[in-house]
Each structure stands twice: as C-alpha cells, then as structure tokens.
Amino acid sequence: MVAPAGADPHLWQVFSAVDTDRSGALSLTELQNALVNGNWSRFDLDTVKMLMNMFDVDRSGTIGFNEFAGLWKYIADWQGVFKHFDRDHSGTIEGRELAEALRTFGYRLSPTLLTLLQRKYASETATAYGPTPGITFDRFVRACVTVKTLTEAFQRVDTDNDGWIQINYEEFMKLCIAAP
C-alpha cells in the first residue's frame, strides 16, 4: 500500500504495521493492537469499541487511514490530559485525581458516584506484584466520555435545567441504551 498524499510518515508506518491483512482499513482487533496504555497493556475491548464507534465516520465497521489519523490525534490529546491529572505519575488515575479531573471538566459528582466510577473503570491489569490500582489511560478516557455522554443525555430531558427529570421506564431505557 502507498501512503495517501500528505500523510504523516510515522503515522502511516504505525497504521501499516497493524493493518495485518493489508486491507487498507483496521478491524476492531487490528485497532486494539495499535493502542496501548503507558504500561504497554492493550486497550480493553470496550474502549476500542467506543473509539471505533466514534471514529468510523463512514460506518464501514473498520477504520481507514484518515479516520485513524483523527483517532490518533484524539488519543494524543487525551494523553496530555491524563498526564496532567496523574499527579503522582503512577500511570493510573486514583480517587482524588479522578475527582479533580471531572471537577475541572465541569462535573460535580457526589463521593458515591465517584466511588462507583472508580470501581467500574478500575484497571484489571495485573503485574507480578498484583493488580494495578487505579484507572488506566484507556479506561480513564472511557469513563470521561461516558460521564459526558450520560450528562448530555440527561440535560436533553431536563428541559427546565433544575437537575431533576421525570421519565417513565421506556424513556429511561431509551436514554441509557442510546448512551455508550
């Protein structure tokens, strides 16, 4: 395959290396092989699916080079955010760091919700010393995108902006199913 005109040579090299079937587009598995956390663990499949859904603009079920270039920039931007909030440089986001990040993004979550987020997105990565505490980069991105998406879905229904909604079961299910 030949790189598209104006393509970043390094990015094309990365794309070509993980496009193992030489189709010119990355499958879910190939995309997962391209994305690694700071500890060299692969992104978890749910995060890769979320990213695929966000960047597969043509809905082909694969990521072409231009879509991949957008995804790569998105990941690079998030890496800067992650490094900023990983105050102890542990490679994961722990409780206070997560609370600070979400507060900075404009979300005021209760301690109960923050604990729930920490548990839901805690790393499942194990090392020779046991499981890695905290939330790895990929799961941090997924947690933040989920909070954003759920908040936006709630705000669409909270038409008087009082922080309260009244919905029936079907409306609730639609709201949740439409969110990632």
Number of C-alpha atoms within 10 A of each C-alpha: 7 7 15 11 6 6 13 11 11 9 15 17 13 11 23 20 14 19 21 13 12 11 12 17 23 26 20 17 14 18 23 20 17 17 17 14 16 13 13 8 14 17 19 19 14 13 17 20 16 15 20 23 15 12 20 17 14 10 11 10 14 23 26 20 20 16 18 21 18 12 18 15 11 13 17 12 11 16 16 11 14 23 16 13 20 19 14 12 11 15 19 27 27 19 15 12 18 24 21 14 20 18 12 11 11 10 15 13 14 10 11 9 11 17 14 12 20 22 12 12 17 21 21 14 16 11 9 6 6 8 12 17 17 23 25 26 25 27 24 24 20 19 21 17 15 16 17 17 16 17 13 13 16 18 16 13 16 14 11 10 11 8 10 12 14 8 11 8 8 9 12 12 12 11 16 14 9 10 16 14
